[in-house]
Amino acid sequence: MNGSTGASTADRLLTPGEVAALFRVDPKTVTRWAAAGRLGSIRTPGGHRRFRKSEIKALLEGDTVAEEIAADDRLHNSPKI
C-alpha cells in the first residue's frame, strides 16, 4: 500500500464544471480563464481540460486573485444597455 494519500487528494484533477461550482461561475468561463492563461490546466488525451485541485484550492484560499478574476470577467461579460 502507498501511504501518500494526502498528496493524491491534493493533486486530484477537477473538471471545468467542478471548478466553476467552486468559483460560482459558468463552466465556459473557467475554460476561457484557462485559454487566457489565468488558470493552469492539463489536457487529457481526449483534449479535455482538467485543473489541479491543489492550484484551485490555493487560489480560493489565497489572496484576492480569484475574486479579481471573477470580477473582471463579470465586468466584461455584463449585458450592455
PyMOL Python script that loads the backbone (N, CA, C, O; Angstrom):
from pymol import cmd

cmd.read_pdbstr("""\
ATOM      1  N   MET A   1       0.829  -1.197   0.000  1.00  0.00           N
ATOM      2  CA  MET A   1       0.000   0.000   0.000  1.00  0.00           C
ATOM      3  C   MET A   1       0.861   1.243   0.000  1.00  0.00           C
ATOM      4  O   MET A   1       1.983   1.252   0.506  1.00  0.00           O
ATOM      5  N   ASN A   2       0.309   2.287  -0.577  1.00  0.00           N
ATOM      6  CA  ASN A   2       1.013   3.557  -0.634  1.00  0.00           C
ATOM      7  C   ASN A   2       0.500   4.454   0.480  1.00  0.00           C
ATOM      8  O   ASN A   2      -0.711   4.618   0.627  1.00  0.00           O
ATOM      9  N   GLY A   3       1.386   5.032   1.260  1.00  0.00           N
ATOM     10  CA  GLY A   3       0.998   5.864   2.382  1.00  0.00           C
ATOM     11  C   GLY A   3       0.840   7.328   2.042  1.00  0.00           C
ATOM     12  O   GLY A   3       0.669   8.141   2.951  1.00  0.00           O
ATOM     13  N   SER A   4       0.887   7.702   0.780  1.00  0.00           N
ATOM     14  CA  SER A   4       0.833   9.111   0.393  1.00  0.00           C
ATOM     15  C   SER A   4      -0.560   9.505  -0.079  1.00  0.00           C
ATOM     16  O   SER A   4      -0.702  10.089  -1.153  1.00  0.00           O
ATOM     17  N   THR A   5      -1.581   9.198   0.697  1.00  0.00           N
ATOM     18  CA  THR A   5      -2.943   9.526   0.283  1.00  0.00           C
ATOM     19  C   THR A   5      -3.194  11.024   0.296  1.00  0.00           C
ATOM     20  O   THR A   5      -4.033  11.499  -0.469  1.00  0.00           O
ATOM     21  N   GLY A   6      -2.508  11.781   1.126  1.00  0.00           N
ATOM     22  CA  GLY A   6      -2.694  13.228   1.171  1.00  0.00           C
ATOM     23  C   GLY A   6      -2.279  13.892  -0.124  1.00  0.00           C
ATOM     24  O   GLY A   6      -2.953  14.814  -0.583  1.00  0.00           O
ATOM     25  N   ALA A   7      -1.182  13.445  -0.726  1.00  0.00           N
ATOM     26  CA  ALA A   7      -0.709  14.044  -1.967  1.00  0.00           C
ATOM     27  C   ALA A   7      -1.659  13.750  -3.119  1.00  0.00           C
ATOM     28  O   ALA A   7      -1.903  14.619  -3.957  1.00  0.00           O
ATOM     29  N   SER A   8      -2.196  12.543  -3.169  1.00  0.00           N
ATOM     30  CA  SER A   8      -3.089  12.214  -4.268  1.00  0.00           C
ATOM     31  C   SER A   8      -4.387  13.002  -4.170  1.00  0.00           C
ATOM     32  O   SER A   8      -4.973  13.341  -5.198  1.00  0.00           O
ATOM     33  N   THR A   9      -4.852  13.304  -2.957  1.00  0.00           N
ATOM     34  CA  THR A   9      -6.063  14.094  -2.788  1.00  0.00           C
ATOM     35  C   THR A   9      -5.820  15.528  -3.230  1.00  0.00           C
ATOM     36  O   THR A   9      -6.663  16.117  -3.907  1.00  0.00           O
ATOM     37  N   ALA A  10      -4.674  16.100  -2.857  1.00  0.00           N
ATOM     38  CA  ALA A  10      -4.372  17.482  -3.212  1.00  0.00           C
ATOM     39  C   ALA A  10      -4.161  17.632  -4.715  1.00  0.00           C
ATOM     40  O   ALA A  10      -4.459  18.689  -5.270  1.00  0.00           O
ATOM     41  N   ASP A  11      -3.659  16.606  -5.381  1.00  0.00           N
ATOM     42  CA  ASP A  11      -3.381  16.689  -6.802  1.00  0.00           C
ATOM     43  C   ASP A  11      -4.492  16.083  -7.664  1.00  0.00           C
ATOM     44  O   ASP A  11      -4.288  15.822  -8.850  1.00  0.00           O
ATOM     45  N   ARG A  12      -5.642  15.865  -7.079  1.00  0.00           N
ATOM     46  CA  ARG A  12      -6.778  15.356  -7.837  1.00  0.00           C
ATOM     47  C   ARG A  12      -7.104  16.343  -8.952  1.00  0.00           C
ATOM     48  O   ARG A  12      -6.967  17.552  -8.771  1.00  0.00           O
ATOM     49  N   LEU A  13      -7.528  15.840 -10.085  1.00  0.00           N
ATOM     50  CA  LEU A  13      -7.866  16.703 -11.216  1.00  0.00           C
ATOM     51  C   LEU A  13      -9.360  16.999 -11.217  1.00  0.00           C
ATOM     52  O   LEU A  13     -10.186  16.102 -11.049  1.00  0.00           O
ATOM     53  N   LEU A  14      -9.688  18.260 -11.407  1.00  0.00           N
ATOM     54  CA  LEU A  14     -11.074  18.713 -11.421  1.00  0.00           C
ATOM     55  C   LEU A  14     -11.514  19.046 -12.834  1.00  0.00           C
ATOM     56  O   LEU A  14     -10.711  19.494 -13.652  1.00  0.00           O
ATOM     57  N   THR A  15     -12.771  18.832 -13.117  1.00  0.00           N
ATOM     58  CA  THR A  15     -13.337  19.200 -14.414  1.00  0.00           C
ATOM     59  C   THR A  15     -13.670  20.695 -14.408  1.00  0.00           C
ATOM     60  O   THR A  15     -13.739  21.308 -13.343  1.00  0.00           O
ATOM     61  N   PRO A  16     -13.876  21.282 -15.586  1.00  0.00           N
ATOM     62  CA  PRO A  16     -14.302  22.688 -15.621  1.00  0.00           C
ATOM     63  C   PRO A  16     -15.597  22.920 -14.835  1.00  0.00           C
ATOM     64  O   PRO A  16     -15.761  23.971 -14.215  1.00  0.00           O
ATOM     65  N   GLY A  17     -16.507  21.959 -14.857  1.00  0.00           N
ATOM     66  CA  GLY A  17     -17.750  22.098 -14.101  1.00  0.00           C
ATOM     67  C   GLY A  17     -17.525  22.139 -12.598  1.00  0.00           C
ATOM     68  O   GLY A  17     -18.180  22.899 -11.885  1.00  0.00           O
ATOM     69  N   GLU A  18     -16.595  21.318 -12.119  1.00  0.00           N
ATOM     70  CA  GLU A  18     -16.281  21.306 -10.686  1.00  0.00           C
ATOM     71  C   GLU A  18     -15.614  22.615 -10.261  1.00  0.00           C
ATOM     72  O   GLU A  18     -15.916  23.156  -9.198  1.00  0.00           O
ATOM     73  N   VAL A  19     -14.715  23.115 -11.090  1.00  0.00           N
ATOM     74  CA  VAL A  19     -14.055  24.391 -10.793  1.00  0.00           C
ATOM     75  C   VAL A  19     -15.074  25.527 -10.839  1.00  0.00           C
ATOM     76  O   VAL A  19     -15.057  26.423  -9.996  1.00  0.00           O
ATOM     77  N   ALA A  20     -15.958  25.480 -11.831  1.00  0.00           N
ATOM     78  CA  ALA A  20     -16.987  26.515 -11.959  1.00  0.00           C
ATOM     79  C   ALA A  20     -17.869  26.573 -10.715  1.00  0.00           C
ATOM     80  O   ALA A  20     -18.222  27.658 -10.251  1.00  0.00           O
ATOM     81  N   ALA A  21     -18.219  25.427 -10.185  1.00  0.00           N
ATOM     82  CA  ALA A  21     -19.047  25.396  -8.981  1.00  0.00           C
ATOM     83  C   ALA A  21     -18.326  26.046  -7.800  1.00  0.00           C
ATOM     84  O   ALA A  21     -18.953  26.728  -6.990  1.00  0.00           O
ATOM     85  N   LEU A  22     -17.023  25.836  -7.704  1.00  0.00           N
ATOM     86  CA  LEU A  22     -16.250  26.424  -6.608  1.00  0.00           C
ATOM     87  C   LEU A  22     -16.167  27.944  -6.733  1.00  0.00           C
ATOM     88  O   LEU A  22     -16.224  28.656  -5.730  1.00  0.00           O
ATOM     89  N   PHE A  23     -16.032  28.439  -7.962  1.00  0.00           N
ATOM     90  CA  PHE A  23     -15.924  29.883  -8.194  1.00  0.00           C
ATOM     91  C   PHE A  23     -17.282  30.546  -8.411  1.00  0.00           C
ATOM     92  O   PHE A  23     -17.382  31.770  -8.484  1.00  0.00           O
ATOM     93  N   ARG A  24     -18.337  29.710  -8.513  1.00  0.00           N
ATOM     94  CA  ARG A  24     -19.695  30.204  -8.771  1.00  0.00           C
ATOM     95  C   ARG A  24     -19.778  30.956 -10.087  1.00  0.00           C
ATOM     96  O   ARG A  24     -20.324  32.057 -10.161  1.00  0.00           O
ATOM     97  N   VAL A  25     -19.227  30.343 -11.120  1.00  0.00           N
ATOM     98  CA  VAL A  25     -19.294  30.878 -12.481  1.00  0.00           C
ATOM     99  C   VAL A  25     -19.706  29.748 -13.423  1.00  0.00           C
ATOM    100  O   VAL A  25     -19.815  28.597 -12.999  1.00  0.00           O
ATOM    101  N   ASP A  26     -19.929  30.064 -14.672  1.00  0.00           N
ATOM    102  CA  ASP A  26     -20.276  29.074 -15.683  1.00  0.00           C
ATOM    103  C   ASP A  26     -19.027  28.279 -16.086  1.00  0.00           C
ATOM    104  O   ASP A  26     -17.930  28.837 -16.095  1.00  0.00           O
ATOM    105  N   PRO A  27     -19.167  27.001 -16.418  1.00  0.00           N
ATOM    106  CA  PRO A  27     -18.001  26.217 -16.859  1.00  0.00           C
ATOM    107  C   PRO A  27     -17.284  26.821 -18.072  1.00  0.00           C
ATOM    108  O   PRO A  27     -16.067  26.683 -18.192  1.00  0.00           O
ATOM    109  N   LYS A  28     -18.012  27.481 -18.964  1.00  0.00           N
ATOM    110  CA  LYS A  28     -17.363  28.124 -20.117  1.00  0.00           C
ATOM    111  C   LYS A  28     -16.442  29.250 -19.668  1.00  0.00           C
ATOM    112  O   LYS A  28     -15.435  29.527 -20.320  1.00  0.00           O
ATOM    113  N   THR A  29     -16.778  29.897 -18.568  1.00  0.00           N
ATOM    114  CA  THR A  29     -15.918  30.946 -18.016  1.00  0.00           C
ATOM    115  C   THR A  29     -14.597  30.350 -17.564  1.00  0.00           C
ATOM    116  O   THR A  29     -13.537  30.929 -17.804  1.00  0.00           O
ATOM    117  N   VAL A  30     -14.653  29.207 -16.917  1.00  0.00           N
ATOM    118  CA  VAL A  30     -13.434  28.525 -16.472  1.00  0.00           C
ATOM    119  C   VAL A  30     -12.570  28.170 -17.679  1.00  0.00           C
ATOM    120  O   VAL A  30     -11.351  28.335 -17.643  1.00  0.00           O
ATOM    121  N   THR A  31     -13.194  27.687 -18.737  1.00  0.00           N
ATOM    122  CA  THR A  31     -12.459  27.350 -19.959  1.00  0.00           C
ATOM    123  C   THR A  31     -11.811  28.599 -20.559  1.00  0.00           C
ATOM    124  O   THR A  31     -10.673  28.540 -21.025  1.00  0.00           O
ATOM    125  N   ARG A  32     -12.514  29.712 -20.550  1.00  0.00           N
ATOM    126  CA  ARG A  32     -11.936  30.972 -21.067  1.00  0.00           C
ATOM    127  C   ARG A  32     -10.761  31.421 -20.208  1.00  0.00           C
ATOM    128  O   ARG A  32      -9.748  31.881 -20.735  1.00  0.00           O
ATOM    129  N   TRP A  33     -10.888  31.290 -18.886  1.00  0.00           N
ATOM    130  CA  TRP A  33      -9.785  31.656 -17.995  1.00  0.00           C
ATOM    131  C   TRP A  33      -8.558  30.821 -18.306  1.00  0.00           C
ATOM    132  O   TRP A  33      -7.440  31.337 -18.333  1.00  0.00           O
ATOM    133  N   ALA A  34      -8.763  29.529 -18.543  1.00  0.00           N
ATOM    134  CA  ALA A  34      -7.633  28.646 -18.862  1.00  0.00           C
ATOM    135  C   ALA A  34      -7.015  29.025 -20.206  1.00  0.00           C
ATOM    136  O   ALA A  34      -5.792  29.057 -20.340  1.00  0.00           O
ATOM    137  N   ALA A  35      -7.844  29.307 -21.187  1.00  0.00           N
ATOM    138  CA  ALA A  35      -7.341  29.691 -22.514  1.00  0.00           C
ATOM    139  C   ALA A  35      -6.560  31.003 -22.452  1.00  0.00           C
ATOM    140  O   ALA A  35      -5.614  31.203 -23.214  1.00  0.00           O
ATOM    141  N   ALA A  36      -6.955  31.891 -21.550  1.00  0.00           N
ATOM    142  CA  ALA A  36      -6.281  33.180 -21.399  1.00  0.00           C
ATOM    143  C   ALA A  36      -5.051  33.093 -20.500  1.00  0.00           C
ATOM    144  O   ALA A  36      -4.324  34.075 -20.346  1.00  0.00           O
ATOM    145  N   GLY A  37      -4.813  31.917 -19.902  1.00  0.00           N
ATOM    146  CA  GLY A  37      -3.663  31.752 -19.030  1.00  0.00           C
ATOM    147  C   GLY A  37      -3.893  32.165 -17.592  1.00  0.00           C
ATOM    148  O   GLY A  37      -2.948  32.208 -16.805  1.00  0.00           O
ATOM    149  N   ARG A  38      -5.125  32.469 -17.233  1.00  0.00           N
ATOM    150  CA  ARG A  38      -5.429  32.874 -15.860  1.00  0.00           C
ATOM    151  C   ARG A  38      -5.442  31.690 -14.907  1.00  0.00           C
ATOM    152  O   ARG A  38      -5.155  31.841 -13.719  1.00  0.00           O
ATOM    153  N   LEU A  39      -5.775  30.507 -15.424  1.00  0.00           N
ATOM    154  CA  LEU A  39      -5.764  29.269 -14.641  1.00  0.00           C
ATOM    155  C   LEU A  39      -4.907  28.253 -15.366  1.00  0.00           C
ATOM    156  O   LEU A  39      -4.980  28.124 -16.588  1.00  0.00           O
ATOM    157  N   GLY A  40      -4.100  27.536 -14.613  1.00  0.00           N
ATOM    158  CA  GLY A  40      -3.315  26.461 -15.209  1.00  0.00           C
ATOM    159  C   GLY A  40      -4.205  25.255 -15.464  1.00  0.00           C
ATOM    160  O   GLY A  40      -5.060  24.922 -14.643  1.00  0.00           O
ATOM    161  N   SER A  41      -4.004  24.604 -16.600  1.00  0.00           N
ATOM    162  CA  SER A  41      -4.807  23.422 -16.893  1.00  0.00           C
ATOM    163  C   SER A  41      -3.961  22.351 -17.552  1.00  0.00           C
ATOM    164  O   SER A  41      -2.878  22.611 -18.076  1.00  0.00           O
ATOM    165  N   ILE A  42      -4.486  21.150 -17.509  1.00  0.00           N
ATOM    166  CA  ILE A  42      -3.861  19.990 -18.125  1.00  0.00           C
ATOM    167  C   ILE A  42      -4.848  19.478 -19.158  1.00  0.00           C
ATOM    168  O   ILE A  42      -6.057  19.511 -18.931  1.00  0.00           O
ATOM    169  N   ARG A  43      -4.349  19.009 -20.278  1.00  0.00           N
ATOM    170  CA  ARG A  43      -5.223  18.419 -21.302  1.00  0.00           C
ATOM    171  C   ARG A  43      -5.178  16.905 -21.181  1.00  0.00           C
ATOM    172  O   ARG A  43      -4.105  16.316 -21.059  1.00  0.00           O
ATOM    173  N   THR A  44      -6.347  16.279 -21.214  1.00  0.00           N
ATOM    174  CA  THR A  44      -6.420  14.821 -21.224  1.00  0.00           C
ATOM    175  C   THR A  44      -6.073  14.341 -22.626  1.00  0.00           C
ATOM    176  O   THR A  44      -6.041  15.149 -23.554  1.00  0.00           O
ATOM    177  N   PRO A  45      -5.813  13.050 -22.805  1.00  0.00           N
ATOM    178  CA  PRO A  45      -5.556  12.536 -24.160  1.00  0.00           C
ATOM    179  C   PRO A  45      -6.708  12.825 -25.130  1.00  0.00           C
ATOM    180  O   PRO A  45      -6.501  12.920 -26.340  1.00  0.00           O
ATOM    181  N   GLY A  46      -7.913  12.962 -24.590  1.00  0.00           N
ATOM    182  CA  GLY A  46      -9.074  13.277 -25.429  1.00  0.00           C
ATOM    183  C   GLY A  46      -9.246  14.761 -25.692  1.00  0.00           C
ATOM    184  O   GLY A  46     -10.173  15.159 -26.396  1.00  0.00           O
ATOM    185  N   GLY A  47      -8.348  15.605 -25.125  1.00  0.00           N
ATOM    186  CA  GLY A  47      -8.394  17.044 -25.368  1.00  0.00           C
ATOM    187  C   GLY A  47      -9.195  17.847 -24.360  1.00  0.00           C
ATOM    188  O   GLY A  47      -9.358  19.055 -24.528  1.00  0.00           O
ATOM    189  N   HIS A  48      -9.698  17.202 -23.319  1.00  0.00           N
ATOM    190  CA  HIS A  48     -10.478  17.910 -22.308  1.00  0.00           C
ATOM    191  C   HIS A  48      -9.555  18.562 -21.288  1.00  0.00           C
ATOM    192  O   HIS A  48      -8.475  18.050 -20.994  1.00  0.00           O
ATOM    193  N   ARG A  49      -9.990  19.688 -20.756  1.00  0.00           N
ATOM    194  CA  ARG A  49      -9.190  20.382 -19.738  1.00  0.00           C
ATOM    195  C   ARG A  49      -9.475  19.807 -18.363  1.00  0.00           C
ATOM    196  O   ARG A  49     -10.608  19.449 -18.040  1.00  0.00           O
ATOM    197  N   ARG A  50      -8.419  19.727 -17.561  1.00  0.00           N
ATOM    198  CA  ARG A  50      -8.537  19.350 -16.156  1.00  0.00           C
ATOM    199  C   ARG A  50      -7.665  20.307 -15.359  1.00  0.00           C
ATOM    200  O   ARG A  50      -6.664  20.821 -15.859  1.00  0.00           O
ATOM    201  N   PHE A  51      -8.054  20.535 -14.124  1.00  0.00           N
ATOM    202  CA  PHE A  51      -7.380  21.507 -13.266  1.00  0.00           C
ATOM    203  C   PHE A  51      -6.929  20.830 -11.987  1.00  0.00           C
ATOM    204  O   PHE A  51      -7.673  20.047 -11.396  1.00  0.00           O
ATOM    205  N   ARG A  52      -5.703  21.130 -11.555  1.00  0.00           N
ATOM    206  CA  ARG A  52      -5.189  20.542 -10.316  1.00  0.00           C
ATOM    207  C   ARG A  52      -5.939  21.138  -9.129  1.00  0.00           C
ATOM    208  O   ARG A  52      -6.027  22.356  -8.971  1.00  0.00           O
ATOM    209  N   LYS A  53      -6.473  20.251  -8.304  1.00  0.00           N
ATOM    210  CA  LYS A  53      -7.229  20.687  -7.137  1.00  0.00           C
ATOM    211  C   LYS A  53      -6.371  21.555  -6.228  1.00  0.00           C
ATOM    212  O   LYS A  53      -6.863  22.523  -5.649  1.00  0.00           O
ATOM    213  N   SER A  54      -5.097  21.217  -6.100  1.00  0.00           N
ATOM    214  CA  SER A  54      -4.212  21.988  -5.220  1.00  0.00           C
ATOM    215  C   SER A  54      -4.072  23.431  -5.700  1.00  0.00           C
ATOM    216  O   SER A  54      -4.021  24.350  -4.883  1.00  0.00           O
ATOM    217  N   GLU A  55      -4.010  23.639  -7.008  1.00  0.00           N
ATOM    218  CA  GLU A  55      -3.903  25.003  -7.553  1.00  0.00           C
ATOM    219  C   GLU A  55      -5.195  25.781  -7.339  1.00  0.00           C
ATOM    220  O   GLU A  55      -5.168  26.952  -6.962  1.00  0.00           O
ATOM    221  N   ILE A  56      -6.318  25.127  -7.581  1.00  0.00           N
ATOM    222  CA  ILE A  56      -7.611  25.797  -7.419  1.00  0.00           C
ATOM    223  C   ILE A  56      -7.841  26.136  -5.952  1.00  0.00           C
ATOM    224  O   ILE A  56      -8.317  27.223  -5.624  1.00  0.00           O
ATOM    225  N   LYS A  57      -7.500  25.193  -5.069  1.00  0.00           N
ATOM    226  CA  LYS A  57      -7.645  25.424  -3.638  1.00  0.00           C
ATOM    227  C   LYS A  57      -6.777  26.598  -3.200  1.00  0.00           C
ATOM    228  O   LYS A  57      -7.210  27.426  -2.398  1.00  0.00           O
ATOM    229  N   ALA A  58      -5.555  26.674  -3.722  1.00  0.00           N
ATOM    230  CA  ALA A  58      -4.655  27.779  -3.370  1.00  0.00           C
ATOM    231  C   ALA A  58      -5.230  29.112  -3.835  1.00  0.00           C
ATOM    232  O   ALA A  58      -5.129  30.112  -3.124  1.00  0.00           O
ATOM    233  N   LEU A  59      -5.829  29.135  -5.016  1.00  0.00           N
ATOM    234  CA  LEU A  59      -6.451  30.367  -5.497  1.00  0.00           C
ATOM    235  C   LEU A  59      -7.620  30.773  -4.608  1.00  0.00           C
ATOM    236  O   LEU A  59      -7.766  31.943  -4.256  1.00  0.00           O
ATOM    237  N   LEU A  60      -8.441  29.806  -4.253  1.00  0.00           N
ATOM    238  CA  LEU A  60      -9.608  30.106  -3.419  1.00  0.00           C
ATOM    239  C   LEU A  60      -9.219  30.552  -2.020  1.00  0.00           C
ATOM    240  O   LEU A  60      -9.889  31.402  -1.432  1.00  0.00           O
ATOM    241  N   GLU A  61      -8.148  29.991  -1.482  1.00  0.00           N
ATOM    242  CA  GLU A  61      -7.729  30.315  -0.120  1.00  0.00           C
ATOM    243  C   GLU A  61      -6.727  31.457  -0.068  1.00  0.00           C
ATOM    244  O   GLU A  61      -6.519  32.062   0.984  1.00  0.00           O
ATOM    245  N   GLY A  62      -6.114  31.747  -1.195  1.00  0.00           N
ATOM    246  CA  GLY A  62      -5.048  32.741  -1.237  1.00  0.00           C
ATOM    247  C   GLY A  62      -5.553  34.162  -1.257  1.00  0.00           C
ATOM    248  O   GLY A  62      -6.619  34.481  -0.731  1.00  0.00           O
ATOM    249  N   ASP A  63      -4.752  35.006  -1.883  1.00  0.00           N
ATOM    250  CA  ASP A  63      -5.088  36.420  -1.943  1.00  0.00           C
ATOM    251  C   ASP A  63      -6.332  36.629  -2.803  1.00  0.00           C
ATOM    252  O   ASP A  63      -7.045  35.671  -3.103  1.00  0.00           O
ATOM    253  N   THR A  64      -6.587  37.838  -3.189  1.00  0.00           N
ATOM    254  CA  THR A  64      -7.820  38.182  -3.887  1.00  0.00           C
ATOM    255  C   THR A  64      -7.747  37.943  -5.386  1.00  0.00           C
ATOM    256  O   THR A  64      -8.597  38.441  -6.124  1.00  0.00           O
ATOM    257  N   VAL A  65      -6.759  37.199  -5.856  1.00  0.00           N
ATOM    258  CA  VAL A  65      -6.619  36.953  -7.293  1.00  0.00           C
ATOM    259  C   VAL A  65      -7.882  36.316  -7.852  1.00  0.00           C
ATOM    260  O   VAL A  65      -8.371  36.736  -8.901  1.00  0.00           O
ATOM    261  N   ALA A  66      -8.414  35.319  -7.175  1.00  0.00           N
ATOM    262  CA  ALA A  66      -9.618  34.639  -7.663  1.00  0.00           C
ATOM    263  C   ALA A  66     -10.791  35.608  -7.736  1.00  0.00           C
ATOM    264  O   ALA A  66     -11.564  35.576  -8.693  1.00  0.00           O
ATOM    265  N   GLU A  67     -10.926  36.464  -6.734  1.00  0.00           N
ATOM    266  CA  GLU A  67     -12.011  37.445  -6.743  1.00  0.00           C
ATOM    267  C   GLU A  67     -11.825  38.449  -7.877  1.00  0.00           C
ATOM    268  O   GLU A  67     -12.796  38.844  -8.522  1.00  0.00           O
ATOM    269  N   GLU A  68     -10.579  38.864  -8.122  1.00  0.00           N
ATOM    270  CA  GLU A  68     -10.311  39.807  -9.199  1.00  0.00           C
ATOM    271  C   GLU A  68     -10.623  39.193 -10.556  1.00  0.00           C
ATOM    272  O   GLU A  68     -11.166  39.865 -11.433  1.00  0.00           O
ATOM    273  N   ILE A  69     -10.286  37.927 -10.733  1.00  0.00           N
ATOM    274  CA  ILE A  69     -10.569  37.243 -11.991  1.00  0.00           C
ATOM    275  C   ILE A  69     -12.072  37.197 -12.222  1.00  0.00           C
ATOM    276  O   ILE A  69     -12.543  37.511 -13.315  1.00  0.00           O
ATOM    277  N   ALA A  70     -12.821  36.812 -11.209  1.00  0.00           N
ATOM    278  CA  ALA A  70     -14.275  36.708 -11.346  1.00  0.00           C
ATOM    279  C   ALA A  70     -14.895  38.083 -11.590  1.00  0.00           C
ATOM    280  O   ALA A  70     -15.786  38.216 -12.429  1.00  0.00           O
ATOM    281  N   ALA A  71     -14.436  39.104 -10.868  1.00  0.00           N
ATOM    282  CA  ALA A  71     -14.977  40.450 -11.050  1.00  0.00           C
ATOM    283  C   ALA A  71     -14.667  40.983 -12.438  1.00  0.00           C
ATOM    284  O   ALA A  71     -15.519  41.606 -13.072  1.00  0.00           O
ATOM    285  N   ASP A  72     -13.458  40.744 -12.911  1.00  0.00           N
ATOM    286  CA  ASP A  72     -13.068  41.188 -14.246  1.00  0.00           C
ATOM    287  C   ASP A  72     -13.931  40.517 -15.309  1.00  0.00           C
ATOM    288  O   ASP A  72     -14.364  41.160 -16.266  1.00  0.00           O
ATOM    289  N   ASP A  73     -14.175  39.236 -15.138  1.00  0.00           N
ATOM    290  CA  ASP A  73     -14.985  38.503 -16.102  1.00  0.00           C
ATOM    291  C   ASP A  73     -16.424  39.005 -16.087  1.00  0.00           C
ATOM    292  O   ASP A  73     -17.038  39.150 -17.144  1.00  0.00           O
ATOM    293  N   ARG A  74     -16.967  39.272 -14.906  1.00  0.00           N
ATOM    294  CA  ARG A  74     -18.340  39.792 -14.825  1.00  0.00           C
ATOM    295  C   ARG A  74     -18.413  41.161 -15.482  1.00  0.00           C
ATOM    296  O   ARG A  74     -19.406  41.470 -16.141  1.00  0.00           O
ATOM    297  N   LEU A  75     -17.399  41.979 -15.319  1.00  0.00           N
ATOM    298  CA  LEU A  75     -17.376  43.303 -15.912  1.00  0.00           C
ATOM    299  C   LEU A  75     -17.405  43.234 -17.423  1.00  0.00           C
ATOM    300  O   LEU A  75     -18.147  43.979 -18.065  1.00  0.00           O
ATOM    301  N   HIS A  76     -16.599  42.339 -18.007  1.00  0.00           N
ATOM    302  CA  HIS A  76     -16.511  42.244 -19.451  1.00  0.00           C
ATOM    303  C   HIS A  76     -17.663  41.482 -20.073  1.00  0.00           C
ATOM    304  O   HIS A  76     -17.900  41.615 -21.274  1.00  0.00           O
ATOM    305  N   ASN A  77     -18.384  40.694 -19.303  1.00  0.00           N
ATOM    306  CA  ASN A  77     -19.482  39.893 -19.848  1.00  0.00           C
ATOM    307  C   ASN A  77     -20.840  40.363 -19.386  1.00  0.00           C
ATOM    308  O   ASN A  77     -21.832  39.659 -19.578  1.00  0.00           O
ATOM    309  N   SER A  78     -20.913  41.550 -18.772  1.00  0.00           N
ATOM    310  CA  SER A  78     -22.210  42.055 -18.321  1.00  0.00           C
ATOM    311  C   SER A  78     -23.014  42.541 -19.526  1.00  0.00           C
ATOM    312  O   SER A  78     -22.436  43.012 -20.506  1.00  0.00           O
ATOM    313  N   PRO A  79     -24.320  42.433 -19.461  1.00  0.00           N
ATOM    314  CA  PRO A  79     -25.155  42.887 -20.583  1.00  0.00           C
ATOM    315  C   PRO A  79     -24.985  44.368 -20.822  1.00  0.00           C
ATOM    316  O   PRO A  79     -24.918  45.155 -19.878  1.00  0.00           O
ATOM    317  N   LYS A  80     -24.918  44.742 -22.058  1.00  0.00           N
ATOM    318  CA  LYS A  80     -24.788  46.163 -22.426  1.00  0.00           C
ATOM    319  C   LYS A  80     -26.175  46.774 -22.555  1.00  0.00           C
ATOM    320  O   LYS A  80     -27.074  46.186 -23.158  1.00  0.00           O
ATOM    321  N   ILE A  81     -26.338  47.967 -21.978  1.00  0.00           N
ATOM    322  CA  ILE A  81     -27.638  48.646 -22.025  1.00  0.00           C
ATOM    323  C   ILE A  81     -27.580  49.776 -23.026  1.00  0.00           C
ATOM    324  O   ILE A  81     -28.572  50.479 -23.222  1.00  0.00           O
TER     325      ILE A  81
END
""", "prot")
cmd.dss("prot")
cmd.show_as("cartoon", "prot")
cmd.util.cbc("prot")
cmd.orient("prot")
